[in-house]
Each structure stands twice: as structure tokens, then as C-alpha cells.
Amino acid sequence: MKNTVSDRSDDSRRGFIRKAITGTVMASVGGVLPSFSARSYARIWGANEKVRVGMMGVNSRGLALSENYALQPNCEIISVSDVDTRAADKCLATVERIQKSKPKNQPDFRKALEDKDVDAMVIAAPDHWHAPAAILASKAGKHVYLEKPCSHNPHEGELLVAAAKKYKNVIQMGNQRRSWPNVARAIHEVQNGVIGRPYFAKGWYTNNRASIGIGNVVPVPSWLNYDLWQGPAPRRAYKDNLIHYNWHWLWHWGTGEALNNGTHMLDLMRWGLGVEYPTKVTSSGGRYRYKDDWEAPDTQVISLEFANNTAMTWEGRSCNGRTVEGTSVGVIFYGDTGSVLIESGNSYKIFDLENKLVKDVKNDLQIDARNKMNPSQALDAIHIQNFFDCIKTGKTPTSDIIGGHQSTLLCQLGNIALRSGGMLTIDPAYGHIKDNKEAQKLWQREYQKGWEPTV
């Protein structure tokens, strides 16, 4: 039988991703991507044994990840888990079309964790599930690819670090820009003094999201296991404007735009400035555009100061898409002799103190930073391959869980500051909040009885 158009398309995309990965790796030899080399990729591509993966949470971003994992020639998806039967069916069909074999349908991912054939679990469920699911997977002896943010609250992030230490598995957070070659090259230029000493960084995210309205309590749809969707979160009634995306803006399940998209930019700023935990955090903002069920700020500025005499800010505007520096999302570093702008995609610019453009490194691939499902498939494949390489070799991931927790924590501290008076003093050794009982109450959450995550 002749290949269908979709079959040829999948084969073409697989070849494109392979070329994108191998091409960018060859261009990156010399330490641009930490713990990576052309030889390590050659070893992966030549390996006969595939990494066997289970997917948890396959609507939207999870579906995009499933497609990307299925396109990797050294991977086989053997199980798909989702509380939405429609999302699961769509993902199963998509994966089967690409890899020519159908995964098991495991609605409860905990059953998938019992499967000894599963090497790794990819977790793309809602934020309140990220850390609890990753900890369960770690206990089951699985490696974990965990979408950002790695945790719903700081306490869970610390549990994740402890879990990786105890169970000695690979946990990689999905802040994929760590593996984008030109982005990594830009950070290394900053670290190597291209603008002198970098002392201030600014990041941003802009969008024009619609109102989520006022939800009504209605019966749970037949296609949804709402009890399992809530999982570790204390039970609340089902509303018709909650699932699948609007939970992001409700503190009970979500973490706001700061962690939904700010995590990426704060991670790059932390990387470029060479910092871990701040000394001071301030934040201002609110829900300004609409009057609806949205609880988190639609407009927010987070400012952080560090002990090495550096600082950073992140600006999030969920409901006004006016760009900054001509790009919807980005980071700029300011230093003694100039500035470095990392744009929304795999590109960057260097300017001198007179605003003269002295270097312009272009995008290799087109990126749509506002695409909430799949903005950068071929580039993200590099991050996936780093995950596989670390599973096979025991190396530290480009985005290990310690760094993932540190970057996630910066966003969480910003939200905690906003919700508890606007300013926090932080212990720079561990990132803990000092002398603020109201803020410290937000360090962790309450759990549904019997669902508390433990290491």
C-alpha cells in the first residue's frame, strides 16, 4: 500500500527534526550546549534500543509533546494517560500514525507507572499535578520529563530535588530554550564578557487573551474523570469555564502567567547573570482588563535583586499584546559595554552603548512564541534528545531539576510577594522567605486527604 499524505508528512517532519538536531549540534561543538557533543548524538542516533515512554496529560501541549516524542527515531511511546477520553483518543491515533504502533490506553497514569516496560514518564498535566506526578514516577523507578513549571509551590520544588537525589533518576524540566543552540550561544556570550559585566536583565511576555467569563457549576462531562483531574488538590465543584486551559489563572490549580510563560525568561536571566536565589523580591500588578473568574494578575511586574550586585525584572501582560523590543517575548541583558537581546525565537542581537547593532544572529527556524501548543517542534527535539542522552549516560541534563526548581522559585516568589504585600526578603543560601508569616503561608498548599506528595 502506498503511503498516505499524512504518512509522508510524518516522515518528512522526522527527517527535518533529525537534520535540525544533527545540524545544530555540529554547529554547537565547543561547549555551547552543556554536556553535549556531536559524538554523544551520534551514539544516540546509532543506538538500537529505544527509550520507552509514557505520556501523562495529552491535551494541547501534551499532544504536541506526544507528537514530538513519537517523531524521535530512538523513542517509542508505549502508553498514553489522560483524564479526558477525547484527548486520549486523539493522541493515541496521532502517535499510532507516526510510529506505526499503538500505545496502551492507560487513563490512570498510576497504572502506567506499574508497567516495567516504561523507562520514562512525560508529564504535561496541569500545574497542580506536576510535582506530585513526578515524585510518584520517581518512586516507580522512572525517569521524568516535566513540563514547566516544575511545581505548583516552593515546597513541592524542594520535594522534587529531594526525590531526584533519593531515587537517582533523571528529571528534566521542559524549559526548552536551554537547548536552543543560538539562545545557549547568546547566554555564553553574556557569560564570557561580550557586554562587560552583565548587571541587569529584563524579560517579558505579552499576549491578548480573552476573558474567561463567570463559570457556572454544572454536571461533570461524561468524557472527563474530574476526580482524577483534581488529584492532589482539595475538591471543588466543576465549572464550565475551567477545563482545559483556564485553570492556569486560578490559584487552586494554576500559577498565573508568571509560571505559565515567565518561567522561560526568568530561567534565561538567571542563567545569564549566574545567580541562584535572590535577596529581595518585589511584585506589583492585578487583574485589570476584565471582571471575571480570573484570579491571577493579567498584568504583573516582578523585580529580583541578588547578592552579586545584579538584578532582573519580568513583565507579564496577558491581555495587551503590545510587543517589547519588537518581540512578543524575550530577554535583554545590560552590561558595562553594551546589551544582548534574545528574541522570541532562536536568535539574538548584540548592541554597543551607543545602540549600534554589532552582531545579529538570525533564527534558524520559525518560532511562534504565542502558540500555546507547539511553538518550536524541531528545536524542542534537541531538549528531548538531551533527556534521552542523560538517561543512557547518566549525565546531568541541560535543565536538571535543581536549576528547574531555582528558576521556578523565582516566579513563585514573585507571585507570593504580590499576594502578601508586595515585598519579600529572601535567604540567598536556600531561597527561603525571611520574617514574613503571611508570605510563608503560601510556601506550600493544602492537599486532598490521602494525596499528599512525600519523598
Order of alpha helices (4+ residues) and beta strands (2+ residues): alpha-alpha-beta-alpha-beta-alpha-beta-alpha-beta-alpha-beta-alpha-beta-alpha-beta-alpha-alpha-alpha-beta-beta-beta-beta-beta-beta-beta-alpha-alpha-beta-beta-alpha
